[in-house]
Amino acid sequence: MAQFHNPSESEIKALLERVHTIAVVGLSPRADRPSYMVASNLQSFGYRIIPVRPAVEQVLGEKAYASLREVPEKVDMVDVFRAPEHVDEIVDDCIVLGIKTLWLQDGVVNEPAALKARSAGIAVVMDRCAYRDYVHFFGRAPRG
C-alpha cells in the first residue's frame, strides 16, 4: 500500500502562492479557536476566506455555508479543521467539485483519504498549519 508524504517545501510554497480563495471547513465563529485564528490571519494576508460550518450565518465578515457543495463560487483550496473521520466526505466533495488543493491542518490525519484525493489529482498537505507555513515562507506581510 502506498504511503502518504507531504509535498516538498518548494511545492507547498508554490501552492500558497497560487491559491486565492480558501474554503475553511469547520471554521469556528469563536476568536479563541485555532480555526478562527488561522483563517483570520490568512484573510489578513490577502486570501479570500469562505467559512464552511453549519448553523452559522457568517464568520470573519463572510457568509458561511453548511457544506462545500453549497459554496456558489470557485474555491482554490479547502482547509480542514474537522476530525479525521470527516475527511473522507470532504475528499469526495473536493473530487465532485473539481477543487485542486486540500489542506488538512495540524492533527487532521487520514492517510487513506489523502491518498484517494491525491490519486484524483488533488494536491494534498496533511498535518501542517497553513498559517505557520505562510509565515515560514513569506513572513507576516500580505501577498503582493
Secondary structure by P-SEA (a helix, b strand, c coil): cbbbbcccaaaaaaaaaacccccccccccccccaaaaaaaaaaaabbbbbbbcccccccccbbbbcccccccccccbbbbcccccaaaaaaaaaaaacccbbbbccccccaaaaaaaaaacccccccccaaaaaaacccccccc
